[in-house]
Amino acid sequence: MKALFSYLIFPGFLFSACVGLLACWVDRKVTARLQWRVGPPWYQNFLDIVKLFGKETILPEGAKLTFLLSPCLGLLSVALVATILGVGILSPAHSFMGDLIVVMYLLIIPAASLIIGAFSSRNPFASIGASREMKLILGYELPFILAVIAVIIKAKCAIKLGTIITCQMALGSYIASFSGALAFLAVIFCMQAKLGAVPFDLAESEQELMGGALIEYSGFPLAIFKLTKALMLYVMPLFLIVLFLGKDLSPLFLVAKYTGILVIIILIKNTNPRLRIDQALRFFWGPMTIIATLAVILALLGL
Amino acid sequence: MLLWPLSWLYWGYDMDLKTRALTKSLWAFHAATSPCNNCDIEVLDLFTPRHDVERFGITLVGSVRHADVLVVTGVPNYKTGERLKKLYGQAAKPCFVVAVGGCACGRILFQDSYNSPCPVDEIVPVDVYIPGCPPKPEAMIAGIMKLIKKVEGK
């Protein structure tokens, strides 16, 4: 009963959806202000979701059942990540062994669900978007996992979020060390790609692919995809805070750190044009992997 | 403005949540049926700082499946008319159609042309006509407001 509550309501689905949708609004508003516009009101993203739930859902000809199931799969897994992270922050003693690895796996599922949904919609544009997303996953997962390994080494080989947090509470945030700072730099860009934000939004590029992977989606499944995106915008910065900025996790500091990372995301988004897929891959397998490897080596040396 | 969601508690009776949300978040798909591109430039003007329509929740979307409003410009000819019909069939309902510019409203000087069989409203049901060659962005905002009033049923 308590587990269900924490999954559906407080650190889990409902809470993180609200925070994520508000964060999406902050993103839109700041973007608008940077372009000297006024921007939408704060409840805009909630309205979009409500509207999409009320619209007709179109099943394209020949679409499989996975067309409707895959968005739900993505949403469920991100909500689970939000629950695990939330419980880990609220009471570090309650986290279970190996939850870091579970979170890493669950964070790939939204991208995988996008790919499955796009392929089962049988649209050529969608399959181009899906193949780009697949290549992008191959690109960013390598530096992302290397950076997390650096953190694991710093935490004396603990693969438990609670231990990582308590270690940082005792010894200070990992971002303050050389290896932590380098790993954080690599992870920031990986997060941008995981969120599908602008320099790496090749899978959903509106101009060239007309919505890309989401082209055939309408109504209810599209709303689920938008919700998943909002949840990712809540979960990914939170995961970074747990890994790198875990010194003081009192509510005020938590909100301040979250806002700081959100600002970094929005700044990168608004100052960069979209990359081609080969440029994105070269970026992740070149500089980012080198930086993450350096971080691992420095962590092994104890810096 | 800030407490607008609370107004549902008072006015939620005469209009359902779905319609109210729809009027506040219209996503537009731009269907150019062989225009001279003058109206298209004016439509894009709506998203610039001077006439920022994202204030009302209106955004341009890439796919017609996501759209609530089909913004049609130009005179449909034999080829684009067929495509327009297809596009309207692909949109998720409720989907409204706005005819922008004199051509889309009534084919002005192309009505005797050999390759324009019919105006837009004989192909798809048009909800709002915005005449002008090209219409000013202010006129388009007025047209959108009329569309919202129509959806609300006033």
Interface residues (C-beta under 8 A of the other chain):
Chain A: R28 A32 Q35 W36 R37 V38 G39 P40 P41 W42 Y43 Q44 F46 L47 D48 V50 K51 F53 G54 K55 E56 T57 I58 S205 E206 Q207 L209 M210 G211 G212 L214 I215 E216 Y217 S218 G219 L222
Chain B: M1 L2 W4 P5 L17 K18 A21 L22 K24 S25 T48 P49 D52 E54 R55 G57 L60 V61 G62 S63 R65 H66 D68 Q90 A92 K93 P94
